């Protein structure tokens, strides 16, 4: 009889963003070993997204932190009262405040995907909550894991608790997996996949993703080619800043590109992928781009350099638009060199970061708890 596993703390299923893509791959790899139930927001596709996987769905009461907190609480209470599980896997430290409640009935594995208080979009009260949740995450779960080696080292040093590093992964992709037709559907009229373009992609456009640094760099070199920016287009002060910086450039804001094969269709035709993020856990987006073989220029944060060497990704000093401008100019002047980088990055992730191998590390932990 298969052990019953409940996934808790994930908002979106089907996935929307890095953490939920990690969970989707975990489920796909382990659904034959475990009887899996996932708690998620209510969507038309949730119940049928992955055959054999049960869902417990809640409507999204509100956006942002208040909505997530209500959702985590309701999910925890439902799981405590009605859940049937041998093991609960909690994802993201955001939900960790409710782990002690879950432990009244269940063994709990918890996975940190980043330190959210490093994001500048949160106010003081929200950052205080995330720091408290981090302490609960480390102190209360039966087993703690983390997708970032620098962050897992930080937890072990600060809290004197073993935190297992289990990286994110990729699936091998071929050209048949790229939906260029769907990608074209996101393009405004003047934009074209058939002309060279630089690509930036994130789920949300926020300051710590560094899109402004890229635009400042492109302005500095008077870049005349197309620039595609994907990410949710909520009308924020930061989005207005990006639009101002886009003046004089050939920039197209495409919105959030989904599903993944449409995004990969967009990635596959890019001349360069710019990843200027100032803080990350271990970016699934970056690894998926590498799996396609597209040349990457990325910020030199430890979460990036732990994965790729300077022979696989061209690095610039985080937040330094002048340094990024120089790296972009050199990349445009030396496309053959960048193609070698792209091929090397693809070889690295295919050799060392396949989901089928990484998910077995989670399976091993599930079996010992």
N, C-alpha and C positions, 0 to 999 in steps of 0.2 A: 504493500500500500504506500502511495506517495505521501511524503510529508506535506502538510498544509502551510503555505507561505503567503503572508499578507504584505503587500507593498503599501506603505503609509508615507504621507508627506509630499506626494507628487500632485501637482494641480492638474496637469493636462495629459490626456490620453484619448486619442492619438497625441503624439508629442508636439510640443511647441517650445523650442528652446533646448539648451544643452542638457540640463538635468533630466528632463523627461525623455530625451533621446537615449541617454544612458540607460534609463530604466526600461525603455522599449527593447533595447538590445539584450539586456539582462533577461527579460521575460522570454524573448524569442529563443535564446540559447538554452534556457533552463525549464521551459514549460513541459518538456517530456519527463523531467526528473521530479518536478514538484507540482503540487496542486496549487495554482496561483490565483489569488484575488487581489485586485488593485482598487484602492480608494482614489477617486478622481472627481473633477467637475463633470456635470452632466452635459453631454454632447450627443448629437444624433449617431455618431460613429463609434462611440466608446464600446458598447456591448459587442459589436461585431468586428472590432479592429484586429484582434488576434484570436483566432479560433481556440476554444478550450480555456480561455482566461475569463474568470468571473470579474464583474465590476460592481462596486458600491458607489453610487453617484450622488453628489449633492449639487444643488444649483449654486452658481456663483453669486453670493449675496451682494458683494461690493468689490470694487477693484482695489488693488494696493494692499498694504499691510493689514488694515482692519478686516477686509474680506478674507485674507489668508488665515488670519488668527481665528476667525469664526469657523472657517472650514476645518482647520486642524482640530479645534476643540470638538466640533460635532462629529468628526471622523473618529476621534479618540473615544468619545462616549459611546458611539455606536459599536465600535470594535470591542470595547470593554463589556458592553451589555449583551451583544448579539454575535460577536465574532467567533469563528471557529478556526483556530490556527495553532500550529505547533511552534511557529516562529514569525516575528514581525520584523520587517526590514524598513527602518525609517530613513528617509532621504532628505538631506539638507538640514543644517542646524536650525533653520527657521522654526521647525516643528518640535525641537528637542524639549521644550518646556513641558510637553505632554508625555514624554517618555516615562517618567515615574508613575504616571497614571496607568500606562499600558503595562508596566511591569507588575502591576497587581495580579495580572493573569498570564502574561506571556514573557518568553525570552525575547530580547530585543537586540538586533544588530542595528547600528546607526552609521550612516555614511555622510561625511562632510564633503560638499562639492565646492566650497569657497568660504572665505571669511566675509560675509556680506557687509559688515560694518565699514569695510574699506571703500565701499561705493559712496560717492559723494551725493547721490540722490536722496539719502536718508537724513532725517533730522536728528538732533541730539537724543531725543527720547527713543527713536527707532534704533539708533546705534547702541544705546544702552541695553535695549531689549536683546539685540543680537549678541552682545557680549555675555549677557546673562545666559542666553540660550546655549552659547558655546560651552560655558561652564557645566551646564546640565548635561549637554551632549557627552562631554568627556567623563563626567563623574557617574552617570546613571546607566548608560547602555551596558549590556553584557559584553559586547565586543564593539569597538570603534574602528572604522576604516576611513580612509581619506583618499581622494583621487589625485592629490597633489603631494609630491615628495617634500617640497619646502614647508608646506603647511602641516603635514604629518610630523615632520621634525620639530616644528614650532610647538605643536600640541604636547609632544613628548617632553620637550625641554621645560615648558611652562607648567604643565600639570602633572608631570611625572607618571604618566599613564601610557601604556602601550597602545599605539594607534597604527593599524596595519595600512601600509601604502598599497593600494590597488589602482593602477592607472586606468584611464579611459582608453577606448579602442576604436577601431574602424572595421568596416567590412570591405573586402576587396571589391572594387568597382571597375567596370569596363564601360566602353562607350555606349553599349546597349542599355546601360542603367541610367543614362543621362536623358532627360526629357527636354530637349531644346525647344520643341513646339510649345510646351507648357511655359518654359522660361520666356519665350517671346510674348506670351500673353500678359506679362507684367511690364512690358516696355511701353513707355509713352511714345507717341507717333514718331518724333524725330530720332529716337534711339534705335540702334541696330546692333545685333550680335555679329554682323558681318563686317563691322569696322572695329579696329583695335579699341580696347577699353581697359581701364584699371577698375578693380572691384574692391569694395569694402562691404562687409556683411556682419550684422549682429541682429539678435532678436529685438533688442531695444536700443534706441539711440540715446545714450547718456554720456556724460562728460568723460567718465573713466574708460569708456571704449576708445577714446582718442581720435574720433573722426575729425575733430577740429584740427588736430596736429597734422593729419594727412592733407586736409584742404589748405592749410597754411603752407605746407611744403610744396604742394602743386602750384600754388600762386607764386611762390618764390622762383620756380623754374619756368614760369609762364607756360605750363602744360596746356596743349591745345586739343588733346584727344578726349574721348568720352570718359566720364567717370560715373560708374554705377554705384549707388549707395542703397543697400537693403536694410530694412528694420522698421519696426512699428512707427507710424508717423503720427504720434500723439502731439498735439499742438502745445509744445513746451517752450520755455525761454531758450533752452538749448537748441531745439530744432530751428528756432528763428536765428540763432547765432550761426548755425550751419548754413542756412540759406543765405545769410549775409556774406559769409566767407566764400560761398559758391559764385558770387558775382564775378563775371569775367571768365569763369570756367565753364566747361561743357558738362555740367553735373545733372544727373537724373536721379531723383528719389523714387525708388520702386515700391516702397512699402515692404511688408513682411512677405517673403517668398516661401511658399509652401505648396505641395509636399517636398520632401527632400530631393526627389529625382528632378524636380523643376529647379531647385537651387543648384544642384550639381550640374544641370544643363547650363546654367548661367556661369558657374565656376569654370567649367571645362573650356569655355571660349575666351576666358580672360587672359590678357597678356601678363598682368601682375595682380597678385592679391596682396593688399596692404592690411596688416594686422597691428594697429598702433595701441592696443589696449594697455592701460596702466596697472590693472590688477585683474587676475584671473584665478581660477582653480587649476584646471587642466583643460584647455579649450577643446571641445569636441569639434567646433567649427574649424579650427586651425588644422587638426588632424585629418578631417575629411577633405579639406583643400589639398593637403599633402598627398592624400591617397589618390587624388586625380592627377597629380604630377605638375600642377600649375606652380610657377615660381612665386615664392613668398618673400615679402619684406616685413619683418616683425619687430616689435619692441623687445628690448633685452631684459625683460622681467624674468626672474628665476623660474617661473612656471613655464616659460617658453624654452629657456636655455637648458632646462633639465631634460627636455625631449630631443631637441634638434641642435646639432653642432653648427658652427659658422660655415661649414662646407655644405650644409643642407638648406639653411635659411640665411638670408642676408639680414643682419641685425642692425638696428639703429638705437641710439641712446633714448630711453623712454622719455617722452614729452618734449624732445628736442626737434623742432620742425626743421631747423637748418641742417641737422645731421640726416634727417629723413630725406630732405630735398636732395642732398648729395647722393644718398643711396638709390633713390629713384632715378636720378639722372644717369648714374653709372649703369643701372639695370637696363635702362632704355638704350644706352649706347652699346651694351654688351649682351645682347639677347642670348647668344650661344652659351655664355657663362651661366646665365640664369636658368637655361634649360637643363644644364648639368645639375644645378642645385635642385631643381624640381624633381628630376629623376632620382637623385640621391635621397631626397626626403620621402618620396614614394616608396623606395626600396626599404627605408628604415621602418616606416609604419607597417608595411605589409609583413616584414620579417618579425617585428617585435611587439606589435600592438593589435593583433587580431582579436575581435570580440570572442571568438570561439575558445581562445586560450585564456583570456582574461576572466571570462565568466566562470571558468572552472575554479578560479581562486575564491570567488564568492561561494561556489558550491561546497568547497572544502570547509569554509568557515561555517556555513549553514549546518554541515553534518557534525561538527564538533560542539555546537552550542546546545 
